Structure formats: C-alpha cells, structure tokens
Amino acid sequence: MHLTLWTDYALRTLIFLGAKDGRLTTIGEVATAFGISRTHLTKVANGLGRLGYVETVRGKGGGLRLGRAPAEIGIGAVVRATEDDLAVMGCLSGPGFCRIEGCCVLRQALGRATQAFLETLDGYTLADLLEPRQPLAQSLGLLSEA
C-alpha cells in the first residue's frame, strides 16, 4: 500500500492543527514545521477545507484550524477522502484489467489486504494521533506557544 503525498500532507496538516488546540495557524507554519512545500500544502489545505476537516479564516490574522473535534476525524475516512485510487494493483481498480481476474486468488488476497488496511485506520481518530501531546508539541516546535 502506498499513499500519495497529498494524503501524507493532509494527515500532517491535521496533526499540526490538532496540536495547536484550536488556535489559528498559517500554511507557512505547517510547511515550516514539516519542511514541506508551501505551494502543495496550500492545495491540500483547501481540499481539507472543502471536505470540512479544516476551517479557513481569510484576511489579516486569518489562518487554519480544525473544522471538527479531533475525536470526530476518522483517519480511515480521511485516507478514503484524499486518495483517488487505493488499488495496490491495476486489477483492483476495476473489471476487465486481467483475463484471470474471475479466478485469481492474488486479486482476492490484495483486495482483502486493502480492506484490512483501511479497517485498521478506521480504528484511529485524530485524537488518537494527538495522544503523545508533550513530545508532539515539542517535535513541532509548539511548546513555547502553549
């Protein structure tokens, strides 16, 4: 299973915003904290806003914050919403890819593995990812703001 950078950045953004405990933050702060592209992160943040995971506040003093409580943000749901294609092989993306798909045990096994992956993520919320509060805040450079 390989997740795209879009999903990676989406999850990191949600973790950062959750660690900020409702305080507004800028895309630049998130990008700096993780050493990632601000341009790409802007697109991801806008997408998270459209999905309702992030609230965007425009204007001077604006920024981003979580649009829902961390306990209401399921990690499996975020991955499903941010990934266009969770098929680990072409045969899982739709019918007609391979001539043996009707009897292929590998296709069945990969489908079950993908489902198990998502079910595992369904067992986590953003609140779970924020559990190591102190080390997380320290790693993100947020302790001086608390």
VENUR-V978949 format. One record per pair of residues at least 24 apart in sequence whose ideal C-beta (glycine too) atoms are under 10 Angstrom apart, sorted by the first residue. I is the first residue (numbers start at 1). J is the second residue. D is the distance in Angstrom with one decimal. If there is no record, write none. Layout:
[[I	J	D] [I	J	D]]
//
This chain:
[[1	79	9.7] [1	83	9.9] [1	86	7.7] [1	87	9.9] [1	88	5.8] [1	110	9.6] [1	113	7.7] [1	114	6.8] [1	116	9.9] [1	117	5.3] [1	118	9.2] [2	83	9.8] [2	86	9.8] [2	88	7.5] [3	79	6.7] [3	82	8.3] [3	83	6.4] [3	86	8.7] [3	117	9.8] [4	79	9.9] [4	82	7.6] [4	83	6.3] [4	84	7.7] [4	85	8.9] [5	36	8.4] [5	37	8.8] [5	40	7.0] [5	41	10.0] [5	44	8.6] [6	40	8.0] [6	43	8.0] [6	44	5.9] [6	47	7.5] [6	82	5.6] [6	83	7.7] [6	84	8.5] [7	44	8.8] [7	78	7.5] [7	79	5.8] [7	80	9.6] [7	81	9.0] [7	82	4.3] [7	83	5.5] [7	84	9.7] [7	86	10.0] [8	34	9.4] [8	36	8.6] [8	44	9.1] [8	82	9.2] [9	34	8.0] [9	36	6.2] [9	37	8.3] [9	40	6.5] [9	41	5.6] [9	43	8.8] [9	44	4.5] [9	45	8.6] [9	47	9.6] [9	48	9.3] [9	82	8.9] [10	41	9.4] [10	44	5.3] [10	45	8.6] [10	47	7.2] [10	48	5.8] [10	51	8.9] [10	53	7.8] [10	54	9.1] [10	78	6.2] [10	79	8.6] [10	81	8.4] [10	82	4.8] [10	83	9.6] [11	44	9.7] [11	48	10.0] [11	75	7.3] [11	78	6.5] [11	79	7.9] [11	82	8.2] [11	121	10.0] [11	126	8.8] [11	129	7.9] [12	36	7.3] [12	41	8.6] [12	44	8.9] [12	140	9.7] [13	41	6.8] [13	44	6.2] [13	45	6.0] [13	47	9.9] [13	48	6.3] [13	53	8.7] [13	54	7.2] [13	64	7.6] [13	66	9.7] [14	48	7.2] [14	53	6.3] [14	54	7.6] [14	66	7.1] [14	67	9.9] [14	68	9.7] [14	70	8.2] [14	73	6.4] [14	75	8.7] [14	78	6.8] [14	126	5.5] [14	129	7.9] [14	130	9.3] [15	70	9.4] [15	126	7.2] [15	129	5.6] [15	130	6.9] [15	136	7.4] [15	140	8.1] [16	64	9.0] [16	66	9.9] [16	136	9.3] [16	140	6.1] [16	142	8.3] [17	45	9.3] [17	48	8.9] [17	53	8.8] [17	54	6.7] [17	55	9.2] [17	63	9.4] [17	64	6.1] [17	65	5.9] [17	66	4.9] [17	67	9.1] [17	70	9.0] [17	73	9.9] [17	126	8.8] [17	130	9.9] [18	65	9.5] [18	66	6.1] [18	69	9.4] [18	70	4.8] [18	73	8.0] [18	125	9.9] [18	126	5.2] [18	127	7.6] [18	129	7.2] [18	130	4.7] [18	133	9.9] [18	136	8.8] [19	70	9.6] [19	129	9.4] [19	130	6.2] [19	132	10.0] [19	133	7.7] [19	136	5.4] [19	137	5.7] [19	139	9.1] [19	140	5.7] [19	142	5.8] [19	145	9.8] [19	146	9.8] [20	63	9.4] [20	64	8.9] [20	65	7.0] [20	66	8.3] [20	137	9.1] [20	140	8.8] [20	142	6.8] [20	145	7.8] [20	146	9.7] [21	65	9.2] [21	66	9.2] [21	70	9.5] [21	130	9.2] [21	133	9.3] [21	137	9.3] [21	142	9.2] [21	145	9.5] [21	146	8.2] [22	55	9.8] [22	65	5.7] [22	66	7.0] [22	69	9.6] [23	63	8.6] [23	65	6.9] [23	142	9.3] [23	145	7.3] [23	146	9.6] [24	55	9.1] [24	56	9.7] [24	57	6.1] [24	61	7.4] [24	62	6.9] [24	63	3.7] [24	64	6.7] [24	65	5.4] [25	63	5.2] [25	64	5.7] [25	65	7.1] [25	142	9.2] [25	145	9.4] [26	62	8.2] [26	63	4.8] [26	64	7.2] [27	56	9.6] [27	63	7.9] [27	64	6.8] [28	63	9.4] [29	63	8.0] [29	64	9.0] [29	140	9.3] [29	141	9.0] [29	142	9.3] [29	145	9.9] [30	63	9.6] [30	64	7.6] [30	140	9.1] [32	140	9.9] [32	141	8.3] [33	139	8.7] [33	140	4.9] [33	141	6.1] [33	142	8.1] [34	140	8.2] [44	82	8.0] [47	81	8.6] [47	82	7.1] [48	73	10.0] [48	78	8.4] [48	81	8.9] [48	82	8.1] [50	81	9.7] [51	77	9.2] [51	78	8.1] [51	81	5.4] [51	82	8.0] [52	81	9.6] [53	77	9.1] [53	78	6.8] [53	81	8.1] [53	82	9.4] [53	126	8.7] [66	126	7.7] [68	125	10.0] [68	126	8.4] [69	125	9.1] [69	126	8.5] [69	127	7.7] [70	125	6.4] [70	126	4.0] [70	127	4.0] [70	128	8.4] [70	129	7.9] [70	130	5.7] [71	125	5.3] [71	126	7.5] [71	127	4.2] [71	128	8.6] [71	130	9.6] [72	125	7.2] [72	126	8.1] [72	127	8.5] [73	124	9.7] [73	125	5.9] [73	126	4.0] [73	127	7.8] [73	128	10.0] [73	129	9.1] [74	121	7.9] [74	122	6.2] [74	123	8.9] [74	124	7.4] [74	125	5.7] [74	126	8.1] [74	128	9.9] [75	118	9.6] [75	120	9.2] [75	121	4.7] [75	122	7.5] [75	123	8.3] [75	124	4.4] [75	125	6.6] [75	126	7.0] [75	128	7.8] [75	129	7.0] [76	117	8.9] [76	118	5.2] [76	119	7.3] [76	120	7.9] [76	121	3.8] [76	122	3.6] [76	123	7.8] [76	124	7.5] [76	125	9.5] [77	118	9.5] [77	121	8.6] [77	122	7.6] [77	125	9.4] [78	121	8.3] [78	124	9.8] [78	125	9.7] [78	126	8.1] [79	117	8.8] [79	118	6.9] [79	121	5.7] [79	122	9.3] [80	118	6.9] [80	121	8.7] [80	122	9.2] [83	118	9.8] [86	114	5.9] [86	115	9.6] [86	117	8.3] [86	118	7.3] [87	111	8.9] [87	114	7.4] [88	113	7.5] [88	114	6.1] [88	117	9.0] [89	114	9.7]]
//
